[in-house]
Amino acid sequence: MSKPAKTKTEKIRARQKREEMNIFSRMPAAYAASRSQAVKLLQRAGGLSVVEWRVLWDLSEAGPLSIREMAALQRVDHSQLSRALPGLQNKGLVILQRDATDGRQMNVTLTEAGQAAYAKAAPVMKQRRDGLRRVFSQQELEQFAGFFDRLEAFLRMPVDELLEEEKTP
């Protein structure tokens, strides 16, 4: 006896249930929601962009940094920062200077105006982090970060290596 055909609604529900566990499709939605929330918060806190906020935060906490050091902290490509930093310099928030020992490197320093912009936005962004800590315990956040470490390692795995693993029984 054959199975009765599923209705369209049943097919959609089944697909939604599978998609709930599809980490690959959930990441872009979570990233977009995170970025949208950050943009709204930063607009209320002085009009910084997310990139500007990250630069000011890193410089405030870690002092003058090279673009490569900052890119490593933020886990972004250094070219993304290289494109954004002239705008921050034009706004008077940072100073860009060639490294005295390695002329290929650019060092970034926070200005007084940059420190003031950071100080204005920092309390709002702290409220965001505090809000996350109300939703997740410290142990859950640590576990979540560990999952991200493993996920990043998996996503950076060479494609040939990944395909080889599939062939192995």
Sequence and secondary structure as in RCSB ss.txt:
>XXXX:A:sequence
MSKPAKTKTEKIRARQKREEMNIFSRMPAAYAASRSQAVKLLQRAGGLSVVEWRVLWDLSEAGPLSIREMAALQR
VDHSQLSRALPGLQNKGLVILQRDATDGRQMNVTLTEAGQAAYAKAAPVMKQRRDGLRRVFSQQELEQFAGFFDR
LEAFLRMPVDELLEEEKTP
>XXXX:A:secstr
       HHHHHHHHHHHHHT HHHHHHHHHHHHHHHHHHHHHHTTS  HHHHHHHHHHHHH SEEHHHHHHHHT
S HHHHHHHHHHHHHTTSEEEEE SS TT EEEEE HHHHHHHHHHHHHHHHHHHHHHHHS HHHHHHHHHHHHH
HHHHHTS HHHHHHHHH  
